Amino acid sequence: MTNYWTDLGKIRYNDALDLQYRLVRARKEGQIPDTVLFLEHYNVYTIGRKSEPSNYSNVDVIKTDRGGDVTYHGEGQLVAYFIFDVRINGKKEIRRLLENIEQSYIDMLKSYGYRAMLYGEPGIWIDDNGQKRKVASLGMAVDDYISYHGMALNISPGILKGFRAINPCGMNSSVISYVDIPREKAIHSLIDEFSRHFGKFTEVESSSIIRIPF
């Protein structure tokens, strides 16, 4: 079965989380293939399983079951959630999934002229005139053998303001930056890269994904 991708546009965080839970169940039952959800969130701060309260003392947060610490989502960010079966030959290969996702983003950014890389903390960094800047945050979870949550890529300078109120992933917010890539181009370039690692993807209407029952 060909993999799916869809663009949900702008969606509230809790609505997207509920949809992911439904899709995880649907993936387990074979109703859908591996599926990527592209979207943008309304302004929100979320924390993962390894959060440190001192990093977000001045903001209200939503607690989630993804990995990582506190982060920010909002306008000017392209979020991708991965509802994927992580098994290869019957064995969970979570690390390989993460590596393939990370490499897809690195290769996509390089195709636009950015010197992209991994740099200690999970996520994607760029070399900005000798300074390392983080442009994408990674935080995922796995339910039995199905992944969810994913990667948030900053694609507009407007997103940076929201990070200033926190220590994202325990770091000073000054390390957070963005890449200047139009949203639609970023999506299609990422799908090209995902296809190299995960197989062919077909676009489906967001309405058909949202209607998948509990």
Rosetta silent file (secondary structure, phi, psi, omega in degrees, C-alpha in Angstrom):
SEQUENCE: MTNYWTDLGKIRYNDALDLQYRLVRARKEGQIPDTVLFLEHYNVYTIGRKSEPSNYSNVDVIKTDRGGDVTYHGEGQLVAYFIFDVRINGKKEIRRLLENIEQSYIDMLKSYGYRAMLYGEPGIWIDDNGQKRKVASLGMAVDDYISYHGMALNISPGILKGFRAINPCGMNSSVISYVDIPREKAIHSLIDEFSRHFGKFTEVESSSIIRIPF
SCORE:     score description
SCORE:     0.000 S_00000001
   1 L     0.000  133.381  177.309    0.000    0.000    0.000 S_00000001
   2 L   -66.731  140.453  177.113    1.313    3.467   -0.905 S_00000001
   3 E   -67.421  158.755  179.753    2.023    5.733    2.034 S_00000001
   4 E  -109.887  152.072  162.318   -0.196    8.762    2.669 S_00000001
   5 E  -142.699  152.159  178.683    0.481   12.404    3.342 S_00000001
   6 E  -150.608  157.202  178.052   -1.925   15.248    3.925 S_00000001
   7 E  -111.672  112.529 -177.996   -1.882   18.937    4.849 S_00000001
   8 E   -85.980   -5.356 -177.125   -4.231   19.748    7.737 S_00000001
   9 E    69.248 -139.645 -177.673   -3.542   23.479    7.623 S_00000001
  10 E   -96.015  129.199 -173.812   -3.921   25.252   10.968 S_00000001
  11 E  -147.300  143.170  178.013   -5.241   23.117   13.813 S_00000001
  12 L   -65.552  148.165 -174.153   -5.414   23.329   17.607 S_00000001
  13 H   -58.850  -48.902 -177.233   -2.866   21.216   19.403 S_00000001
  14 H   -64.797  -33.374  176.690   -5.319   19.064   21.347 S_00000001
  15 H   -65.663  -40.683  178.650   -7.377   18.405   18.220 S_00000001
  16 H   -67.407  -36.487  179.145   -4.255   17.236   16.407 S_00000001
  17 H   -66.394  -44.005  177.205   -3.287   15.039   19.349 S_00000001
  18 H   -59.969  -41.345  179.006   -6.732   13.403   19.417 S_00000001
  19 H   -63.108  -40.503  178.754   -6.469   12.806   15.663 S_00000001
  20 H   -60.996  -42.422  178.765   -3.076   11.175   16.106 S_00000001
  21 H   -60.225  -41.137  177.896   -4.475    8.756   18.688 S_00000001
  22 H   -64.465  -40.687 -178.588   -7.219    7.782   16.253 S_00000001
  23 H   -71.374  -33.209  175.012   -4.739    7.320   13.445 S_00000001
  24 H   -59.828  -44.733  178.088   -2.449    5.198   15.603 S_00000001
  25 H   -63.979  -42.990  179.710   -5.358    2.852   16.207 S_00000001
  26 H   -63.288  -36.726  178.320   -6.268    2.902   12.518 S_00000001
  27 H   -67.103  -40.554  178.153   -2.672    2.093   11.581 S_00000001
  28 H   -61.367  -36.914 -176.782   -2.628   -0.844   13.975 S_00000001
  29 L   -86.520    0.684  177.558   -5.822   -2.170   12.430 S_00000001
  30 L    77.794   15.575  179.258   -4.507   -1.777    8.881 S_00000001
  31 L   -74.935  -26.993 -179.369   -7.053    0.884    7.900 S_00000001
  32 L  -135.349  156.666  172.909   -4.313    3.264    6.755 S_00000001
  33 L   -85.458 -172.972  171.827   -0.678    2.916    5.625 S_00000001
  34 L   -54.840  135.328 -170.043    2.195    4.931    7.095 S_00000001
  35 E  -137.415  133.605  174.230    0.950    8.516    7.133 S_00000001
  36 E  -107.959  129.598  175.565    2.551   11.956    7.462 S_00000001
  37 E  -106.472  119.453  171.357    0.451   14.862    8.716 S_00000001
  38 E   -97.779  141.488 -177.022    1.659   18.364    7.858 S_00000001
  39 E  -167.631  173.599  172.929    0.116   21.187    9.859 S_00000001
  40 E  -131.747  140.228  179.587    0.537   24.415   11.778 S_00000001
  41 E  -100.029  151.128  163.828   -0.584   24.937   15.369 S_00000001
  42 L   -65.886  156.739 -173.445   -2.168   27.907   17.044 S_00000001
  43 L   -52.261  125.050 -177.544    0.245   29.390   19.597 S_00000001
  44 E  -160.488  146.278  172.499    0.945   26.793   22.281 S_00000001
  45 E  -109.243  134.070  179.470    3.669   25.582   24.642 S_00000001
  46 E  -129.150  153.721  175.906    4.011   21.853   25.207 S_00000001
  47 E  -124.655  148.879  179.285    6.187   19.704   27.421 S_00000001
  48 L   -99.591 -164.320 -174.016    7.375   16.154   26.931 S_00000001
  49 L   -71.070  -20.261 -176.724    8.153   13.292   29.275 S_00000001
  50 L  -118.893   55.710 -176.264   11.483   14.753   30.421 S_00000001
  51 L   -91.155  150.358  176.651   10.547   18.332   31.208 S_00000001
  52 L  -117.352  112.986 -174.409   12.235   20.637   33.708 S_00000001
  53 H   -52.784  -30.539 -179.039    9.799   23.200   35.225 S_00000001
  54 H   -65.854  -16.304 -179.491   12.464   25.902   35.465 S_00000001
  55 H   -82.649   -9.678 -178.133   12.584   25.982   31.662 S_00000001
  56 H  -144.480   41.241 -172.852    8.983   27.200   31.350 S_00000001
  57 L   -68.714  -17.507 -174.385    8.182   29.002   34.598 S_00000001
  58 L  -108.374   10.479 -177.219    6.421   31.934   32.916 S_00000001
  59 L  -136.055  157.586  172.438    4.030   30.187   30.536 S_00000001
  60 L   -84.419  139.605 -175.810    1.096   27.795   30.571 S_00000001
  61 L  -128.139  158.773  171.058    1.911   24.434   29.029 S_00000001
  62 E  -107.300  126.333  178.839    0.169   21.341   27.735 S_00000001
  63 E   -82.690  133.032 -178.289    1.671   18.092   28.986 S_00000001
  64 L  -127.619  175.145 -179.798    2.156   15.464   26.284 S_00000001
  65 L  -104.037   15.551  175.405    3.519   11.934   25.989 S_00000001
  66 L   -79.183  171.405  172.641    6.233   12.743   23.440 S_00000001
  67 L   -78.306  164.774  173.278    9.917   12.761   24.251 S_00000001
  68 L    98.354 -175.865 -175.517   11.789   15.917   25.151 S_00000001
  69 L  -105.469 -143.058 -176.411   11.328   19.060   27.219 S_00000001
  70 E   -84.748  144.517  172.841    9.415   22.269   26.569 S_00000001
  71 E  -148.321  175.221 -177.918    8.906   23.732   23.101 S_00000001
  72 E  -124.299  141.309  172.859    6.737   26.239   21.293 S_00000001
  73 E  -125.788  143.189  178.309    4.419   25.847   18.310 S_00000001
  74 L  -178.039 -167.449 -177.843    2.836   28.658   16.356 S_00000001
  75 L   -63.890  135.927 -179.025    2.511   30.568   13.117 S_00000001
  76 L    94.719   18.059  179.978    5.557   30.278   10.897 S_00000001
  77 E  -132.386  136.332  176.568    6.310   26.672   11.749 S_00000001
  78 E  -104.097  112.503  179.971    5.784   23.542    9.659 S_00000001
  79 E   -98.780  139.417  174.335    4.945   20.560   11.865 S_00000001
  80 E  -128.500  124.207  176.835    5.066   16.990   10.575 S_00000001
  81 E  -108.339  137.857 -172.648    3.607   14.083   12.552 S_00000001
  82 E  -114.123  108.374  176.150    4.572   10.546   11.597 S_00000001
  83 E   -98.147   85.745 -170.458    2.043    7.739   12.062 S_00000001
  84 L  -123.861  144.853  168.298    4.411    4.939   11.083 S_00000001
  85 E   -79.230  118.987 -173.326    4.818    1.237   11.775 S_00000001
  86 L   -88.938    4.414 -176.908    8.354    1.105   13.191 S_00000001
  87 E   -84.271  139.760  171.408    8.856   -2.624   12.628 S_00000001
  88 E  -130.120  119.724 -176.155   11.346   -3.993   10.118 S_00000001
  89 L    53.655   39.747  175.769   11.339   -7.758    9.713 S_00000001
  90 L    81.477   -2.317 -177.589    9.262   -8.015   12.873 S_00000001
  91 E  -112.413  136.780  176.440   11.685   -6.012   15.024 S_00000001
  92 E   -65.783  128.095 -179.580   11.114   -2.495   16.340 S_00000001
  93 L  -125.736   62.150 -176.012   13.574   -0.158   14.654 S_00000001
  94 H   -64.459  -42.998 -179.005   12.801    3.157   16.343 S_00000001
  95 H   -60.660  -40.505  179.161   16.346    4.473   16.056 S_00000001
  96 H   -65.400  -38.957  176.665   16.370    3.811   12.317 S_00000001
  97 H   -57.885  -49.953 -178.349   13.064    5.642   11.930 S_00000001
  98 H   -61.864  -42.454  179.467   14.448    8.699   13.707 S_00000001
  99 H   -62.045  -40.469  179.977   17.666    8.605   11.705 S_00000001
 100 H   -68.411  -37.493  176.636   15.744    8.444    8.424 S_00000001
 101 H   -65.376  -48.277 -179.997   13.521   11.352    9.434 S_00000001
 102 H   -59.307  -44.278 -178.859   16.502   13.434   10.511 S_00000001
 103 H   -65.278  -34.695  177.627   18.407   12.649    7.318 S_00000001
 104 H   -60.935  -43.827  179.283   15.389   13.605    5.226 S_00000001
 105 H   -68.128  -42.424  179.144   15.323   17.059    6.815 S_00000001
 106 H   -59.519  -47.265 -178.463   19.077   17.492    6.504 S_00000001
 107 H   -66.586  -38.048  177.635   19.027   16.589    2.803 S_00000001
 108 H   -62.375  -46.673 -178.920   16.022   18.816    2.140 S_00000001
 109 H   -65.686  -37.670  177.542   17.681   21.806    3.796 S_00000001
 110 H   -62.942  -33.827  179.428   20.936   21.171    1.950 S_00000001
 111 H   -65.840  -19.398  176.505   19.019   21.244   -1.330 S_00000001
 112 L  -100.537   10.235  174.482   18.078   24.854   -0.450 S_00000001
 113 L    93.226    4.674  179.640   21.654   25.815    0.329 S_00000001
 114 L   -88.424  143.214  175.776   21.635   25.421    4.114 S_00000001
 115 L   -88.821   85.156 -173.289   24.498   23.720    5.931 S_00000001
 116 E   -94.843  152.529 -174.421   22.272   21.419    7.960 S_00000001
 117 E  -166.443  169.858  164.153   23.406   18.864   10.519 S_00000001
 118 L   -90.348  146.816 -176.039   22.821   17.031   13.766 S_00000001
 119 L  -152.792   77.497  175.558   24.408   18.776   16.733 S_00000001
 120 L    76.728  -85.668 -177.153   24.073   17.122   20.118 S_00000001
 121 L   -69.237  147.858  175.726   20.434   17.742   20.998 S_00000001
 122 L   -56.878  143.877 -177.568   17.698   15.980   18.992 S_00000001
 123 L   121.440 -173.696 -176.301   16.536   18.031   16.047 S_00000001
 124 E  -118.717  136.398 -178.489   18.145   19.765   13.093 S_00000001
 125 E  -120.137  159.390  171.998   20.723   22.533   13.205 S_00000001
 126 E  -126.937  155.263  173.205   22.302   24.810   10.627 S_00000001
 127 E   -91.527  113.160 -177.413   25.675   26.509   10.488 S_00000001
 128 E  -111.394   90.885 -178.672   24.913   30.240   10.389 S_00000001
 129 L    53.266   44.575  177.426   28.194   32.053    9.701 S_00000001
 130 L    91.058   -9.947  178.028   30.029   29.812   12.120 S_00000001
 131 E  -102.428  135.959  176.829   27.263   29.746   14.724 S_00000001
 132 E   -85.019  125.145 -179.768   25.150   26.610   15.266 S_00000001
 133 E  -126.188  137.002  179.920   21.417   27.405   15.239 S_00000001
 134 E   -89.291  126.687 -177.381   18.569   25.003   15.828 S_00000001
 135 E  -117.411   -9.518  179.904   15.825   25.205   13.195 S_00000001
 136 E  -147.073  136.349 -179.519   13.827   22.033   13.835 S_00000001
 137 E  -110.428  139.052 -177.824   12.788   20.208   17.017 S_00000001
 138 E  -117.996  129.373  174.854   12.162   16.465   17.209 S_00000001
 139 E  -154.520  119.807 -174.439    9.967   14.739   19.773 S_00000001
 140 E  -133.173  169.213  175.204    8.206   11.431   19.213 S_00000001
 141 E  -141.432  160.712  177.962    6.402    8.607   20.959 S_00000001
 142 E  -133.576  125.566  175.970    5.645    4.977   20.098 S_00000001
 143 E  -103.205  106.692 -171.636    2.473    3.097   21.032 S_00000001
 144 L    60.073  -87.793 -179.097    3.386   -0.601   20.845 S_00000001
 145 L  -137.163   17.144  178.864    4.896   -0.381   17.351 S_00000001
 146 E  -116.675  126.881  179.990    3.250    2.738   15.877 S_00000001
 147 E   -85.441  158.815  170.712    4.953    6.126   16.085 S_00000001
 148 E  -156.951 -179.926 -164.642    3.326    9.512   16.480 S_00000001
 149 E    63.961 -166.380 -176.897    4.325   13.137   17.168 S_00000001
 150 E   169.591 -132.383 -170.626    7.274   14.294   15.066 S_00000001
 151 E  -120.684  139.472  176.216    9.300   17.272   13.817 S_00000001
 152 E  -119.998  117.991 -176.791    8.637   21.024   13.904 S_00000001
 153 E  -106.787  125.838  179.669   10.573   23.113   11.378 S_00000001
 154 E   -82.448  120.661 -175.632   10.797   26.897   11.777 S_00000001
 155 L  -123.747   15.849  179.171   10.214   28.552    8.406 S_00000001
 156 L  -154.879  144.080  179.071    9.553   32.191    9.361 S_00000001
 157 H   -64.097  -22.919 -179.290   11.220   34.741   11.648 S_00000001
 158 H   -62.505  -23.589 -178.286    7.868   35.376   13.338 S_00000001
 159 H   -70.456  -22.645 -172.045    8.077   32.036   15.129 S_00000001
 160 H   -66.721  -31.224 -178.167   11.141   33.111   17.124 S_00000001
 161 H   -58.059  -39.080 -177.505    9.231   35.478   19.431 S_00000001
 162 H   -66.472  -25.926 -179.376    7.349   32.594   21.021 S_00000001
 163 H   -76.839  -18.991 -172.928   10.561   30.829   22.021 S_00000001
 164 L   -68.065  -19.405 -178.181   11.860   33.798   24.008 S_00000001
 165 L   -84.325   -3.772 -175.692    9.592   33.067   26.984 S_00000001
 166 L  -135.194  171.856  166.548   11.120   29.623   27.568 S_00000001
 167 L  -104.533   88.895 -173.198   14.363   27.672   27.546 S_00000001
 168 H   -60.419  124.396 -177.258   13.451   25.381   24.639 S_00000001
 169 H    54.532   29.726  177.353   14.700   21.867   25.354 S_00000001
 170 H    80.966    6.268 -177.497   16.654   23.391   28.235 S_00000001
 171 L  -105.971  160.785  173.193   18.690   25.718   26.005 S_00000001
 172 L   -64.173  136.878 -175.111   18.899   29.474   25.755 S_00000001
 173 H   -64.373  -14.978 -179.302   16.324   30.651   23.238 S_00000001
 174 H   -66.149  -16.663  179.520   19.011   32.556   21.320 S_00000001
 175 H   -80.976  -10.924 -178.013   20.095   29.288   19.655 S_00000001
 176 E   -81.563  133.063  177.869   16.707   28.968   17.923 S_00000001
 177 L  -139.287 -164.163 -176.982   16.536   30.159   14.330 S_00000001
 178 L  -146.569  167.672  172.652   14.590   29.532   11.131 S_00000001
 179 L  -118.645  145.111 -176.208   15.034   28.767    7.446 S_00000001
 180 L   -95.065   81.277  179.718   13.504   30.873    4.697 S_00000001
 181 L  -131.158  126.573  178.360   11.655   28.257    2.663 S_00000001
 182 L   -57.576  143.498 -174.037    8.040   28.667    1.477 S_00000001
 183 H   -54.662  -50.391 -176.841    5.683   26.264    3.202 S_00000001
 184 H   -63.628  -39.540  178.819    4.442   24.464    0.099 S_00000001
 185 H   -65.658  -39.777  179.123    7.952   24.018   -1.263 S_00000001
 186 H   -62.101  -43.031 -179.904    9.127   22.649    2.089 S_00000001
 187 H   -60.877  -51.924 -175.113    6.301   20.106    2.149 S_00000001
 188 H   -68.151  -33.766  177.050    6.886   18.799   -1.353 S_00000001
 189 H   -68.690  -37.768  177.280   10.656   18.715   -0.894 S_00000001
 190 H   -66.124  -41.086  177.865   10.253   16.755    2.337 S_00000001
 191 H   -60.575  -39.397  176.649    7.924   14.263    0.661 S_00000001
 192 H   -59.067  -43.084 -178.771   10.578   13.724   -1.996 S_00000001
 193 H   -71.641  -41.591  178.249   13.127   12.971    0.724 S_00000001
 194 H   -58.602  -37.178 -177.191   10.757   10.779    2.774 S_00000001
 195 H   -62.938  -28.737  179.782   10.102    8.726   -0.356 S_00000001
 196 H   -67.939  -29.921 -175.638   13.787    7.825   -0.565 S_00000001
 197 H  -100.926  -32.583 -170.320   13.652    6.227    2.891 S_00000001
 198 H  -118.267   -3.099 -177.690   10.081    5.031    3.321 S_00000001
 199 L    99.339  177.493 -174.097    8.682    4.427   -0.158 S_00000001
 200 L   -65.656  143.352  176.451    6.210    6.290   -2.325 S_00000001
 201 E  -118.048  142.124  176.114    3.729    8.758   -0.808 S_00000001
 202 E  -119.793  133.876  177.546    0.334    9.772   -2.170 S_00000001
 203 E   -73.495  136.655  175.492   -1.461   12.944   -1.140 S_00000001
 204 L  -126.268  154.214  179.619   -4.930   12.421    0.356 S_00000001
 205 L   -64.000  137.742  179.643   -7.602   14.942    1.275 S_00000001
 206 H   -60.849  -31.543 -178.840   -7.394   16.121    4.872 S_00000001
 207 H   -64.319  -33.133 -179.996  -11.143   15.579    5.231 S_00000001
 208 H   -72.510  -30.887  177.263  -10.756   11.848    4.580 S_00000001
 209 H   -72.958  -43.802 -177.957   -8.110   11.608    7.307 S_00000001
 210 H   -64.347  -30.117 -176.791  -10.133   13.604    9.831 S_00000001
 211 L   -79.483   -5.662 -179.645  -13.191   11.386    9.268 S_00000001
 212 L   -60.905  126.464 -172.982  -11.375    8.211   10.294 S_00000001
 213 L   -75.592  167.916  174.217  -13.418    6.896   13.282 S_00000001
 214 L   -69.175    0.000    0.000  -12.268    5.995   16.759 S_00000001
